Amino acid sequence: MPKMKTKSAAKKRFKITGTGKVLYAQAGKRHGMIKRTNKQLRNHRGTNVLFEGDAANVKKYFLPNG
């Protein structure tokens, strides 16, 4: 049976921590910042930890070697 490949789009969007959690970048920071409040912009900085159910799917289907 052939090896499972990592999805190229997923390796650009997600990172797996040492404890197995999945990190993702906050959405909503590419354009249109004028219409967003300063509180929204502050809260969308940095990375977040993905919810458990979504993280399981990402690790199973998109990052099998992660």
N, C-alpha and C positions, 0 to 999 in steps of 0.2 A: 504494500500500500504506500502511495507517495506521502511525503511530508506535507503537513498543512502550512500554507504560507500566511504570513502576517499581511493584513490589508494595509496598503500603503497610505490610504487616507486616515486610517485609525492611528498609525504610528506618528502621524503629524499632529493629531488632535489630543491624544491621551498619553499619560505616563503612569506607570505602575510603581508605587512606592515599595520600600523594603518590606513593609508589613502586608503588602498585597492589596492596598487600596488603590483606586483609580483616580487620578487627578485630571481635571479638565480646565481649560481657560474659560473665563466668564464670557457669555455672549453679549452683544450689544455695544461693542466699543470700536467698531470699524468706521462708522460714519454717522452723521446726524447728531453729534454731541450737543449742538446748540439748543436743540429742543428738549434735551434731557436735563433733569435737575442735577445740581452738584452732589446731592445725596446719592442719586442713582449712579453717577460716575464714580464716586468713592467706593460704593459697594460692589462695583463690577471690576475693581482692580484685582490683579493677581489670579490665583487659581483656587478651585474648590474641590472637595471630595465628592465623587459621584455617589448617588444612592446605591444601596446594596444590590437591589434587583437589576438595575441598569448596569452596574459594575460587573455582575456575574455574566451578563450577556456579552459585554465588551470583551471580557477575558476569554470567554468560551469561543465566540465566533470570529472576533476581529484580531485579538492579540493572543493566539494560542501559545506562542513561545515567550510571552512576556513574563 
